[in-house]
Amino acid sequence: MPLHKLTAATLLLASIGLFTQPAQANLTQQQSAAIVKAFDGSDPADFKQFLGKLKASEQAKAGNLGATLDAYLAGKALSPEQQNEVYRLLGLYTRIKYAKAATDNLRELVAIPTFAVDGVPQHENPEFLKIAGKIKALADSFGLAFRNIDNRVYEISLGEGKEVVGIHAHADVVPVNPANWKLADGTQLDPFKVTLVGDRMYGRGTEDDKNGIIVALYALKVAKDENLPLARQFKLLIDTTEETSGDAIPYYFERNPTPDYNLALDGGYPVVIAEKGYGTVMASFSKRPASGKGAEIVNLTGGLATNQIPTTSVATLLADDPAALAKRLEAAGADYVKRNGNDFRIDAKVQGKQVLLTVTGISAHSSEPQSGVNPVARMLGFLDGLGPQVPLKRNQFTDAARYASANWGLDYLGKQLGIGFQDSFMGPLTTSLTFVGVDDKGLKLAVNLRIPKGKPLATLKDQLAEKLGNWARQSHTSVAFDYSLDEPMYRNPEGEWVKALLDVASENLGMKHEFGTSAGATSVHDLPNGVQFGLAMPDVKYTGHNDNEFKTVEQFMLDLQVVSEMVARIGQMPKL
């Protein structure tokens, strides 16, 4: 029976097996890959035509696919396994038919620089008005209902029914330092232009999270075009403040009902049921006149956001003899690098009467400090350890270096401060020196925390306040601390819908059939029945928030395939 003519009653009968025994799609990764290869570059008119051509191909003879196609095209009842195979084929169809169009649309969204601008509310930023128009035009052309909720959240909906599945993605991105977007061979990249190098599509938002917007739109488009008899409504909710204040989604829910089930396409595969809590320790050092003898630090850079470990940290120093200072810093830097892993670089360059001291590490998302080499922590540790070798005048910058070195160091597990702990499933607490903010009032230095379950937040906050307060008093350092800690999320995975999600992702991607955990928080953190459903592969370095962020073409195609299958399967299950 054609998918676009299935009735709810037929679906109910065909799906009974889902609740009595596992119903897997007997279509292997290898078979799927063979179908993609055979139909690459083709443009089937619709799903039925695609299946008709597939039936006549060599790929249909593999396994038991021919029987499924015969039964489906003849309008016969399907077993649960066969129905799931049809859903899988729909995902492959989406990938094959819309590969180029989806890639072009991703390029269009990446070209819009939707990062936060100081002093401009996100909903008034012209770039967000621009991307709203682009998304609306896409939704309209797909025949999907679009609403712009005061330029905070863009809502695209399909289907009817009391039950609502929310698919969450976000249009905002973290800021960039364009100078750091450079490949190993010296190729300079434009962060807001998708550049294809090999299988990698470089560009801010290709991984986090404009790819999620595109694959969800195409999944809903195919479901509509094929008239799938959806048992519930889907709402794609596109956040505009996920990387900053996070106030857009609460604003939306103050004015609209909360979906019953919530999937974030902004995390990891296969299905992530736990997210660490997000925390920040902000230390503020007031500007003070420099005292003592030696060179003077007059500026310092670090990450552009608290959730981003940058590639470089740069300190600007003044000295009577800049050339001599640069030479001493180079020598001290070589020794420091050698003693601390030899996996980063320290350079000193004379610029007029100043010396620019640069520590170059490896950028990373702050939720995965182990995947990078933090230049901010190394810069502060290096400055604090110079001592009589390279004398420095004491000011707010040396205060910050002393604080960072004494309490955080190069450790990212909180052990140096004595606050470390871990959960057997969610992993350890992590700490990352990330953001450096300098203005006329002084210096702000942020440590980003990712907090697993296992310790009450009040206990952790008390420990931080006690230990850092004791250090400030004993070291006679004038510093103000501000603590912001959020609870971790942990969901007990119950319900047929979660099992179906796990099947779809793990079978398509060849992954272990088990739930995952994430150090990154998403917009479903505090929502009912909220889980992450991709779009990143575990055990592969996440490039979102990194310099040279990229998404591979193959993974983007897989995302199109997986999310389309998910919408078809979750949308037609009689009960979640």
C-alpha positions as a Python dict, from the first residue, in 0.01 Angstrom:
ca = {
    (1, 'M'): (0, 0, 0),
    (2, 'P'): (157, 335, -99),
    (3, 'L'): (285, 529, 200),
    (4, 'H'): (92, 838, 98),
    (5, 'K'): (-236, 641, 104),
    (6, 'L'): (-197, 454, 431),
    (7, 'T'): (-482, 516, 672),
    (8, 'A'): (-443, 553, 1046),
    (9, 'A'): (-626, 223, 1096),
    (10, 'T'): (-395, 42, 856),
    (11, 'L'): (-94, 192, 1029),
    (12, 'L'): (-225, 74, 1363),
    (13, 'L'): (-261, -283, 1241),
    (14, 'A'): (76, -276, 1067),
    (15, 'S'): (251, -145, 1376),
    (16, 'I'): (117, -380, 1644),
    (17, 'G'): (438, -580, 1626),
    (18, 'L'): (631, -277, 1751),
    (19, 'F'): (495, -334, 2099),
    (20, 'T'): (528, -709, 2123),
    (21, 'Q'): (874, -760, 1976),
    (22, 'P'): (1151, -543, 1833),
    (23, 'A'): (1083, -452, 1471),
    (24, 'Q'): (1401, -365, 1288),
    (25, 'A'): (1445, -258, 930),
    (26, 'N'): (1624, -543, 753),
    (27, 'L'): (1813, -298, 537),
    (28, 'T'): (2181, -291, 623),
    (29, 'Q'): (2422, 0, 604),
    (30, 'Q'): (2587, -173, 310),
    (31, 'Q'): (2256, -205, 124),
    (32, 'S'): (2173, 158, 194),
    (33, 'A'): (2514, 269, 65),
    (34, 'A'): (2467, 59, -250),
    (35, 'I'): (2130, 221, -317),
    (36, 'V'): (2274, 570, -267),
    (37, 'K'): (2559, 491, -505),
    (38, 'A'): (2329, 345, -769),
    (39, 'F'): (2090, 642, -761),
    (40, 'D'): (2349, 917, -709),
    (41, 'G'): (2267, 1217, -927),
    (42, 'S'): (1919, 1095, -1012),
    (43, 'D'): (1609, 1306, -958),
    (44, 'P'): (1305, 1084, -896),
    (45, 'A'): (973, 1263, -938),
    (46, 'D'): (843, 1131, -610),
    (47, 'F'): (886, 849, -361),
    (48, 'K'): (664, 605, -553),
    (49, 'Q'): (865, 653, -872),
    (50, 'F'): (1187, 604, -676),
    (51, 'L'): (1057, 274, -537),
    (52, 'G'): (946, 162, -881),
    (53, 'K'): (1295, 217, -1021),
    (54, 'L'): (1449, 55, -715),
    (55, 'K'): (1231, -253, -765),
    (56, 'A'): (1377, -302, -1111),
    (57, 'S'): (1737, -260, -992),
    (58, 'E'): (1999, -505, -870),
    (59, 'Q'): (1976, -355, -519),
    (60, 'A'): (1621, -483, -475),
    (61, 'K'): (1742, -839, -505),
    (62, 'A'): (1961, -810, -196),
    (63, 'G'): (1817, -953, 122),
    (64, 'N'): (1437, -943, 137),
    (65, 'L'): (1392, -593, -3),
    (66, 'G'): (1220, -716, -319),
    (67, 'A'): (938, -869, -117),
    (68, 'T'): (887, -544, 74),
    (69, 'L'): (871, -341, -248),
    (70, 'D'): (631, -586, -412),
    (71, 'A'): (396, -577, -115),
    (72, 'Y'): (415, -200, -73),
    (73, 'L'): (364, -110, -439),
    (74, 'A'): (78, -362, -464),
    (75, 'G'): (-96, -201, -166),
    (76, 'K'): (-71, -510, 52),
    (77, 'A'): (-41, -509, 430),
    (78, 'L'): (315, -482, 558),
    (79, 'S'): (478, -643, 857),
    (80, 'P'): (630, -403, 1113),
    (81, 'E'): (976, -488, 978),
    (82, 'Q'): (867, -413, 622),
    (83, 'Q'): (703, -86, 729),
    (84, 'N'): (1029, 22, 893),
    (85, 'E'): (1212, -67, 571),
    (86, 'V'): (979, 166, 385),
    (87, 'Y'): (1060, 444, 633),
    (88, 'R'): (1430, 377, 575),
    (89, 'L'): (1384, 396, 201),
    (90, 'L'): (1204, 727, 246),
    (91, 'G'): (1514, 856, 425),
    (92, 'L'): (1734, 738, 139),
    (93, 'Y'): (1498, 900, -110),
    (94, 'T'): (1526, 1234, 74),
    (95, 'R'): (1905, 1214, 64),
    (96, 'I'): (1918, 1120, -304),
    (97, 'K'): (1663, 1371, -432),
    (98, 'Y'): (1757, 1673, -219),
    (99, 'A'): (2133, 1643, -165),
    (100, 'K'): (2228, 1939, -383),
    (101, 'A'): (1934, 2162, -290),
    (102, 'A'): (1991, 2107, 84),
    (103, 'T'): (2362, 2182, 47),
    (104, 'D'): (2284, 2503, -141),
    (105, 'N'): (2041, 2609, 131),
    (106, 'L'): (2301, 2540, 399),
    (107, 'R'): (2541, 2769, 212),
    (108, 'E'): (2276, 3043, 214),
    (109, 'L'): (2221, 3022, 589),
    (110, 'V'): (2593, 3009, 673),
    (111, 'A'): (2644, 3327, 469),
    (112, 'I'): (2431, 3521, 721),
    (113, 'P'): (2653, 3614, 1022),
    (114, 'T'): (2407, 3551, 1304),
    (115, 'F'): (2631, 3606, 1606),
    (116, 'A'): (2555, 3834, 1901),
    (117, 'V'): (2649, 4200, 1867),
    (118, 'D'): (2722, 4401, 2181),
    (119, 'G'): (2450, 4651, 2258),
    (120, 'V'): (2204, 4508, 2006),
    (121, 'P'): (1921, 4284, 2131),
    (122, 'Q'): (1925, 3963, 1931),
    (123, 'H'): (1569, 4008, 1808),
    (124, 'E'): (1660, 4352, 1668),
    (125, 'N'): (1979, 4239, 1495),
    (126, 'P'): (1925, 4285, 1116),
    (127, 'E'): (2104, 3956, 1046),
    (128, 'F'): (1834, 3767, 1236),
    (129, 'L'): (1564, 3949, 1041),
    (130, 'K'): (1749, 3840, 728),
    (131, 'I'): (1774, 3473, 827),
    (132, 'A'): (1410, 3475, 934),
    (133, 'G'): (1317, 3587, 584),
    (134, 'K'): (1532, 3315, 428),
    (135, 'I'): (1379, 3042, 647),
    (136, 'K'): (1026, 3171, 582),
    (137, 'A'): (1086, 3164, 208),
    (138, 'L'): (1203, 2803, 231),
    (139, 'A'): (909, 2698, 449),
    (140, 'D'): (662, 2871, 217),
    (141, 'S'): (812, 2702, -88),
    (142, 'F'): (785, 2367, 91),
    (143, 'G'): (420, 2429, 179),
    (144, 'L'): (492, 2436, 553),
    (145, 'A'): (328, 2673, 800),
    (146, 'F'): (568, 2943, 926),
    (147, 'R'): (537, 3177, 1224),
    (148, 'N'): (789, 3433, 1347),
    (149, 'I'): (739, 3483, 1719),
    (150, 'D'): (871, 3837, 1764),
    (151, 'N'): (1197, 3739, 1596),
    (152, 'R'): (1287, 3524, 1897),
    (153, 'V'): (1179, 3184, 1768),
    (154, 'Y'): (1089, 3075, 1415),
    (155, 'E'): (822, 2804, 1414),
    (156, 'I'): (759, 2571, 1121),
    (157, 'S'): (475, 2322, 1168),
    (158, 'L'): (324, 2021, 992),
    (159, 'G'): (33, 1795, 1080),
    (160, 'E'): (-252, 1806, 1325),
    (161, 'G'): (-353, 1635, 1644),
    (162, 'K'): (-329, 1708, 2014),
    (163, 'E'): (14, 1549, 2055),
    (164, 'V'): (309, 1764, 1947),
    (165, 'V'): (670, 1666, 1877),
    (166, 'G'): (908, 1959, 1898),
    (167, 'I'): (1222, 1949, 1685),
    (168, 'H'): (1475, 2200, 1814),
    (169, 'A'): (1754, 2375, 1624),
    (170, 'H'): (1907, 2722, 1646),
    (171, 'A'): (1998, 2999, 1404),
    (172, 'D'): (2256, 3182, 1614),
    (173, 'V'): (2627, 3099, 1610),
    (174, 'V'): (2925, 3181, 1830),
    (175, 'P'): (3153, 3469, 1726),
    (176, 'V'): (3463, 3421, 1513),
    (177, 'N'): (3816, 3554, 1494),
    (178, 'P'): (3858, 3550, 1113),
    (179, 'A'): (4239, 3557, 1137),
    (180, 'N'): (4234, 3215, 1305),
    (181, 'W'): (4036, 3054, 1023),
    (182, 'K'): (4339, 2921, 843),
    (183, 'L'): (4419, 2567, 729),
    (184, 'A'): (4752, 2395, 791),
    (185, 'D'): (4861, 2466, 434),
    (186, 'G'): (4804, 2839, 484),
    (187, 'T'): (4466, 2858, 309),
    (188, 'Q'): (4266, 3145, 460),
    (189, 'L'): (3897, 3064, 506),
    (190, 'D'): (3598, 3295, 518),
    (191, 'P'): (3396, 3182, 824),
    (192, 'F'): (3073, 3294, 658),
    (193, 'K'): (3122, 3122, 328),
    (194, 'V'): (3099, 2744, 294),
    (195, 'T'): (3432, 2628, 152),
    (196, 'L'): (3454, 2269, 34),
    (197, 'V'): (3795, 2108, 90),
    (198, 'G'): (3787, 1736, 25),
    (199, 'D'): (3477, 1609, 207),
    (200, 'R'): (3473, 1898, 456),
    (201, 'M'): (3236, 2193, 432),
    (202, 'Y'): (3405, 2467, 634),
    (203, 'G'): (3194, 2752, 772),
    (204, 'R'): (3047, 2885, 1096),
    (205, 'G'): (2721, 2704, 1158),
    (206, 'T'): (2784, 2404, 934),
    (207, 'E'): (2809, 2187, 1247),
    (208, 'D'): (2635, 2407, 1503),
    (209, 'D'): (2354, 2434, 1409),
    (210, 'K'): (2235, 2559, 1073),
    (211, 'N'): (2272, 2206, 940),
    (212, 'G'): (1999, 2104, 1186),
    (213, 'I'): (1761, 2365, 1046),
    (214, 'I'): (1808, 2245, 690),
    (215, 'V'): (1774, 1869, 748),
    (216, 'A'): (1461, 1920, 960),
    (217, 'L'): (1301, 2140, 694),
    (218, 'Y'): (1361, 1878, 426),
    (219, 'A'): (1233, 1597, 648),
    (220, 'L'): (908, 1789, 701),
    (221, 'K'): (889, 1876, 330),
    (222, 'V'): (910, 1510, 227),
    (223, 'A'): (653, 1409, 488),
    (224, 'K'): (414, 1670, 347),
    (225, 'D'): (485, 1596, -19),
    (226, 'E'): (418, 1227, 36),
    (227, 'N'): (102, 1296, 239),
    (228, 'L'): (215, 1083, 529),
    (229, 'P'): (-81, 1015, 761),
    (230, 'L'): (82, 1175, 1065),
    (231, 'A'): (-74, 1078, 1395),
    (232, 'R'): (61, 1393, 1559),
    (233, 'Q'): (190, 1739, 1484),
    (234, 'F'): (553, 1838, 1434),
    (235, 'K'): (687, 2180, 1521),
    (236, 'L'): (1037, 2282, 1421),
    (237, 'L'): (1140, 2549, 1673),
    (238, 'I'): (1440, 2754, 1567),
    (239, 'D'): (1599, 2936, 1859),
    (240, 'T'): (1788, 3266, 1817),
    (241, 'T'): (1964, 3284, 2156),
    (242, 'E'): (2088, 2929, 2220),
    (243, 'E'): (2453, 3041, 2223),
    (244, 'T'): (2397, 3345, 2444),
    (245, 'S'): (2120, 3432, 2690),
    (246, 'G'): (1893, 3138, 2612),
    (247, 'D'): (1588, 3357, 2671),
    (248, 'A'): (1417, 3308, 2333),
    (249, 'I'): (1273, 2962, 2402),
    (250, 'P'): (1128, 3063, 2744),
    (251, 'Y'): (979, 3370, 2571),
    (252, 'Y'): (815, 3137, 2319),
    (253, 'F'): (673, 2905, 2585),
    (254, 'E'): (525, 3195, 2779),
    (255, 'R'): (304, 3249, 2472),
    (256, 'N'): (271, 2900, 2323),
    (257, 'P'): (214, 2547, 2456),
    (258, 'T'): (513, 2324, 2523),
    (259, 'P'): (548, 2021, 2292),
    (260, 'D'): (485, 1684, 2454),
    (261, 'Y'): (809, 1539, 2313),
    (262, 'N'): (1124, 1734, 2232),
    (263, 'L'): (1421, 1643, 2012),
    (264, 'A'): (1731, 1861, 1983),
    (265, 'L'): (1920, 1830, 1653),
    (266, 'D'): (2205, 2005, 1828),
    (267, 'G'): (2394, 1735, 2011),
    (268, 'G'): (2502, 1378, 1956),
    (269, 'Y'): (2386, 1049, 1810),
    (270, 'P'): (2230, 806, 1864),
    (271, 'V'): (2000, 932, 2146),
    (272, 'V'): (2142, 1141, 2430),
    (273, 'I'): (1938, 1124, 2750),
    (274, 'A'): (2170, 1318, 2982),
    (275, 'E'): (2330, 1662, 2959),
    (276, 'K'): (2575, 1812, 3203),
    (277, 'G'): (2477, 2133, 3374),
    (278, 'Y'): (2628, 2458, 3246),
    (279, 'G'): (2820, 2673, 3492),
    (280, 'T'): (3030, 2988, 3494),
    (281, 'V'): (3269, 3129, 3754),
    (282, 'M'): (3332, 3491, 3657),
    (283, 'A'): (3623, 3663, 3828),
    (284, 'S'): (3641, 4043, 3800),
    (285, 'F'): (3966, 4230, 3860),
    (286, 'S'): (3942, 4609, 3889),
    (287, 'K'): (4186, 4820, 3693),
    (288, 'R'): (4475, 4945, 3907),
    (289, 'P'): (4793, 5143, 3841),
    (290, 'A'): (5091, 4925, 3757),
    (291, 'S'): (5350, 4897, 4034),
    (292, 'G'): (5702, 4759, 4053),
    (293, 'K'): (5962, 4725, 3782),
    (294, 'G'): (5965, 4547, 3448),
    (295, 'A'): (5743, 4520, 3144),
    (296, 'E'): (5375, 4611, 3173),
    (297, 'I'): (5087, 4401, 3041),
    (298, 'V'): (4833, 4642, 2890),
    (299, 'N'): (4593, 4404, 2714),
    (300, 'L'): (4495, 4038, 2695),
    (301, 'T'): (4266, 3842, 2465),
    (302, 'G'): (4104, 3503, 2506),
    (303, 'G'): (3785, 3343, 2382),
    (304, 'L'): (3499, 3548, 2242),
    (305, 'A'): (3240, 3353, 2446),
    (306, 'T'): (3238, 3149, 2766),
    (307, 'N'): (3152, 2830, 2575),
    (308, 'Q'): (3445, 2854, 2334),
    (309, 'I'): (3812, 2761, 2377),
    (310, 'P'): (3997, 2975, 2121),
    (311, 'T'): (4299, 2900, 1906),
    (312, 'T'): (4505, 3189, 2038),
    (313, 'S'): (4550, 3417, 2337),
    (314, 'V'): (4745, 3739, 2288),
    (315, 'A'): (4902, 3960, 2555),
    (316, 'T'): (5027, 4309, 2475),
    (317, 'L'): (5327, 4430, 2677),
    (318, 'L'): (5505, 4765, 2700),
    (319, 'A'): (5879, 4782, 2767),
    (320, 'D'): (6173, 5023, 2737),
    (321, 'D'): (6354, 4775, 2515),
    (322, 'P'): (6090, 4575, 2319),
    (323, 'A'): (6347, 4373, 2122),
    (324, 'A'): (6521, 4253, 2438),
    (325, 'L'): (6185, 4171, 2601),
    (326, 'A'): (6074, 3970, 2298),
    (327, 'K'): (6398, 3773, 2303),
    (328, 'R'): (6360, 3687, 2674),
    (329, 'L'): (5995, 3591, 2628),
    (330, 'E'): (6083, 3363, 2336),
    (331, 'A'): (6346, 3182, 2545),
    (332, 'A'): (6117, 3149, 2845),
    (333, 'G'): (5832, 3039, 2618),
    (334, 'A'): (6034, 2760, 2459),
    (335, 'D'): (6116, 2624, 2805),
    (336, 'Y'): (5752, 2652, 2923),
    (337, 'V'): (5623, 2472, 2613),
    (338, 'K'): (5874, 2191, 2658),
    (339, 'R'): (5779, 2146, 3025),
    (340, 'N'): (5404, 2142, 2954),
    (341, 'G'): (5339, 1892, 2678),
    (342, 'N'): (5506, 2047, 2375),
    (343, 'D'): (5167, 2064, 2201),
    (344, 'F'): (5130, 2442, 2175),
    (345, 'R'): (5339, 2739, 2066),
    (346, 'I'): (5455, 3068, 2222),
    (347, 'D'): (5576, 3353, 2004),
    (348, 'A'): (5682, 3710, 2083),
    (349, 'K'): (5683, 3980, 1815),
    (350, 'V'): (5793, 4343, 1838),
    (351, 'Q'): (5532, 4592, 1720),
    (352, 'G'): (5658, 4949, 1766),
    (353, 'K'): (5708, 5006, 2139),
    (354, 'Q'): (5499, 4699, 2222),
    (355, 'V'): (5555, 4327, 2224),
    (356, 'L'): (5272, 4096, 2116),
    (357, 'L'): (5297, 3766, 2304),
    (358, 'T'): (5089, 3494, 2138),
    (359, 'V'): (5006, 3150, 2273),
    (360, 'T'): (4867, 2923, 2001),
    (361, 'G'): (4677, 2612, 2106),
    (362, 'I'): (4395, 2409, 1953),
    (363, 'S'): (4040, 2544, 1961),
    (364, 'A'): (3757, 2336, 2103),
    (365, 'H'): (3402, 2350, 2232),
    (366, 'S'): (3431, 2423, 2603),
    (367, 'S'): (3223, 2113, 2679),
    (368, 'E'): (3511, 1905, 2541),
    (369, 'P'): (3829, 2062, 2685),
    (370, 'Q'): (4011, 1733, 2637),
    (371, 'S'): (3977, 1773, 2259),
    (372, 'G'): (4169, 2101, 2250),
    (373, 'V'): (4477, 2272, 2391),
    (374, 'N'): (4366, 2579, 2587),
    (375, 'P'): (4582, 2884, 2505),
    (376, 'V'): (4413, 3103, 2769),
    (377, 'A'): (4514, 2873, 3055),
    (378, 'R'): (4866, 2842, 2914),
    (379, 'M'): (4904, 3217, 2863),
    (380, 'L'): (4804, 3292, 3222),
    (381, 'G'): (5022, 3015, 3363),
    (382, 'F'): (5318, 3132, 3156),
    (383, 'L'): (5281, 3496, 3263),
    (384, 'D'): (5251, 3404, 3629),
    (385, 'G'): (5562, 3186, 3615),
    (386, 'L'): (5797, 3435, 3454),
    (387, 'G'): (5926, 3567, 3788),
    (388, 'P'): (6268, 3739, 3793),
    (389, 'Q'): (6354, 3589, 3453),
    (390, 'V'): (6122, 3842, 3286),
    (391, 'P'): (6004, 4095, 3551),
    (392, 'L'): (5648, 4226, 3513),
    (393, 'K'): (5484, 4524, 3674),
    (394, 'R'): (5192, 4422, 3894),
    (395, 'N'): (4844, 4520, 3780),
    (396, 'Q'): (4503, 4361, 3715),
    (397, 'F'): (4650, 4137, 3443),
    (398, 'T'): (4912, 3985, 3672),
    (399, 'D'): (4642, 3948, 3940),
    (400, 'A'): (4435, 3744, 3694),
    (401, 'A'): (4737, 3535, 3593),
    (402, 'R'): (4817, 3459, 3957),
    (403, 'Y'): (4454, 3364, 4026),
    (404, 'A'): (4430, 3135, 3723),
    (405, 'S'): (4763, 2967, 3788),
    (406, 'A'): (4696, 2908, 4157),
    (407, 'N'): (4341, 2776, 4129),
    (408, 'W'): (4288, 2626, 3783),
    (409, 'G'): (4624, 2577, 3612),
    (410, 'L'): (4630, 2354, 3306),
    (411, 'D'): (4402, 2099, 3472),
    (412, 'Y'): (4048, 2084, 3330),
    (413, 'L'): (3898, 1847, 3588),
    (414, 'G'): (3884, 2081, 3888),
    (415, 'K'): (4142, 1875, 4075),
    (416, 'Q'): (4381, 2161, 4143),
    (417, 'L'): (4105, 2355, 4318),
    (418, 'G'): (3978, 2040, 4488),
    (419, 'I'): (3626, 2038, 4345),
    (420, 'G'): (3658, 1746, 4102),
    (421, 'F'): (3407, 1461, 4095),
    (422, 'Q'): (3247, 1235, 3834),
    (423, 'D'): (2941, 1029, 3758),
    (424, 'S'): (2979, 676, 3623),
    (425, 'F'): (2748, 750, 3326),
    (426, 'M'): (2787, 1123, 3266),
    (427, 'G'): (3160, 1145, 3329),
    (428, 'P'): (3364, 1407, 3516),
    (429, 'L'): (3316, 1771, 3604),
    (430, 'T'): (3518, 1978, 3358),
    (431, 'T'): (3652, 2332, 3395),
    (432, 'S'): (3786, 2557, 3119),
    (433, 'L'): (3937, 2904, 3132),
    (434, 'T'): (3766, 3056, 2830),
    (435, 'F'): (3648, 3414, 2810),
    (436, 'V'): (3870, 3721, 2871),
    (437, 'G'): (3697, 4058, 2873),
    (438, 'V'): (3894, 4382, 2903),
    (439, 'D'): (3752, 4734, 2933),
    (440, 'D'): (3823, 5064, 3111),
    (441, 'K'): (3705, 4919, 3441),
    (442, 'G'): (3938, 4621, 3443),
    (443, 'L'): (3941, 4256, 3347),
    (444, 'K'): (3689, 3971, 3357),
    (445, 'L'): (3800, 3610, 3338),
    (446, 'A'): (3549, 3326, 3298),
    (447, 'V'): (3585, 2960, 3385),
    (448, 'N'): (3326, 2743, 3213),
    (449, 'L'): (3202, 2440, 3410),
    (450, 'R'): (3020, 2130, 3282),
    (451, 'I'): (2854, 1961, 3578),
    (452, 'P'): (2744, 1595, 3592),
    (453, 'K'): (2491, 1459, 3839),
    (454, 'G'): (2625, 1339, 4172),
    (455, 'K'): (2676, 1657, 4373),
    (456, 'P'): (2412, 1914, 4474),
    (457, 'L'): (2468, 2251, 4308),
    (458, 'A'): (2447, 2426, 4645),
    (459, 'T'): (2735, 2209, 4771),
    (460, 'L'): (2945, 2281, 4462),
    (461, 'K'): (2877, 2655, 4489),
    (462, 'D'): (2972, 2656, 4858),
    (463, 'Q'): (3296, 2472, 4778),
    (464, 'L'): (3383, 2722, 4505),
    (465, 'A'): (3305, 3023, 4724),
    (466, 'E'): (3501, 2887, 5018),
    (467, 'K'): (3812, 2785, 4825),
    (468, 'L'): (3829, 3091, 4601),
    (469, 'G'): (3741, 3325, 4888),
    (470, 'N'): (4020, 3177, 5102),
    (471, 'W'): (4268, 3220, 4818),
    (472, 'A'): (4169, 3585, 4765),
    (473, 'R'): (4212, 3665, 5134),
    (474, 'Q'): (4540, 3478, 5175),
    (475, 'S'): (4689, 3624, 4858),
    (476, 'H'): (4558, 3975, 4934),
    (477, 'T'): (4403, 3994, 4589),
    (478, 'S'): (4112, 4224, 4515),
    (479, 'V'): (3872, 4014, 4308),
    (480, 'A'): (3495, 3973, 4289),
    (481, 'F'): (3339, 3637, 4203),
    (482, 'D'): (3004, 3565, 4043),
    (483, 'Y'): (2871, 3208, 4021),
    (484, 'S'): (2610, 3078, 3778),
    (485, 'L'): (2536, 2703, 3798),
    (486, 'D'): (2267, 2504, 3618),
    (487, 'E'): (2137, 2159, 3710),
    (488, 'P'): (2236, 1863, 3490),
    (489, 'M'): (1966, 1686, 3292),
    (490, 'Y'): (1909, 1312, 3326),
    (491, 'R'): (1613, 1135, 3168),
    (492, 'N'): (1492, 783, 3233),
    (493, 'P'): (1453, 653, 2875),
    (494, 'E'): (1099, 518, 2863),
    (495, 'G'): (849, 490, 2582),
    (496, 'E'): (833, 337, 2238),
    (497, 'W'): (933, 664, 2073),
    (498, 'V'): (1275, 664, 2241),
    (499, 'K'): (1332, 303, 2141),
    (500, 'A'): (1238, 392, 1783),
    (501, 'L'): (1480, 686, 1784),
    (502, 'L'): (1756, 458, 1904),
    (503, 'D'): (1678, 206, 1628),
    (504, 'V'): (1677, 469, 1353),
    (505, 'A'): (2009, 627, 1450),
    (506, 'S'): (2204, 317, 1551),
    (507, 'E'): (2097, 106, 1251),
    (508, 'N'): (2169, 381, 995),
    (509, 'L'): (2498, 485, 1147),
    (510, 'G'): (2634, 147, 1259),
    (511, 'M'): (2647, 249, 1623),
    (512, 'K'): (2607, 63, 1949),
    (513, 'H'): (2243, 31, 2045),
    (514, 'E'): (2276, 226, 2369),
    (515, 'F'): (2183, 568, 2502),
    (516, 'G'): (2444, 839, 2532),
    (517, 'T'): (2538, 1136, 2747),
    (518, 'S'): (2665, 1482, 2654),
    (519, 'A'): (2866, 1759, 2816),
    (520, 'G'): (2687, 2013, 2600),
    (521, 'A'): (2350, 2157, 2703),
    (522, 'T'): (2075, 2215, 2446),
    (523, 'S'): (1739, 2392, 2441),
    (524, 'V'): (1560, 2070, 2551),
    (525, 'H'): (1753, 2069, 2881),
    (526, 'D'): (1448, 2174, 3084),
    (527, 'L'): (1170, 2049, 2856),
    (528, 'P'): (949, 1740, 2902),
    (529, 'N'): (1061, 1424, 2723),
    (530, 'G'): (1366, 1605, 2591),
    (531, 'V'): (1655, 1419, 2428),
    (532, 'Q'): (1932, 1491, 2178),
    (533, 'F'): (1898, 1319, 1842),
    (534, 'G'): (2224, 1399, 1663),
    (535, 'L'): (2365, 1552, 1463),
    (536, 'A'): (2722, 1484, 1576),
    (537, 'M'): (2892, 1146, 1595),
    (538, 'P'): (3030, 1045, 1935),
    (539, 'D'): (3402, 975, 1966),
    (540, 'V'): (3469, 1226, 1686),
    (541, 'K'): (3592, 1573, 1775),
    (542, 'Y'): (3305, 1819, 1765),
    (543, 'T'): (3399, 2122, 1554),
    (544, 'G'): (3116, 2354, 1658),
    (545, 'H'): (3260, 2663, 1835),
    (546, 'N'): (3602, 2578, 1691),
    (547, 'D'): (3799, 2785, 1447),
    (548, 'N'): (3772, 2609, 1109),
    (549, 'E'): (3434, 2459, 1201),
    (550, 'F'): (3321, 2205, 943),
    (551, 'K'): (3066, 1941, 858),
    (552, 'T'): (3156, 1657, 626),
    (553, 'V'): (2942, 1614, 317),
    (554, 'E'): (2886, 1246, 400),
    (555, 'Q'): (2763, 1322, 751),
    (556, 'F'): (2532, 1596, 624),
    (557, 'M'): (2383, 1348, 376),
    (558, 'L'): (2340, 1092, 654),
    (559, 'D'): (2167, 1355, 866),
    (560, 'L'): (1920, 1422, 583),
    (561, 'Q'): (1855, 1052, 561),
    (562, 'V'): (1823, 982, 934),
    (563, 'V'): (1604, 1279, 1026),
    (564, 'S'): (1367, 1214, 736),
    (565, 'E'): (1326, 851, 844),
    (566, 'M'): (1274, 964, 1202),
    (567, 'V'): (992, 1205, 1113),
    (568, 'A'): (814, 936, 912),
    (569, 'R'): (847, 671, 1180),
    (570, 'I'): (778, 884, 1489),
    (571, 'G'): (501, 1069, 1310),
    (572, 'Q'): (310, 749, 1228),
    (573, 'M'): (357, 544, 1543),
    (574, 'P'): (12, 489, 1696),
    (575, 'K'): (148, 552, 2045),
    (576, 'L'): (470, 710, 2168),
}
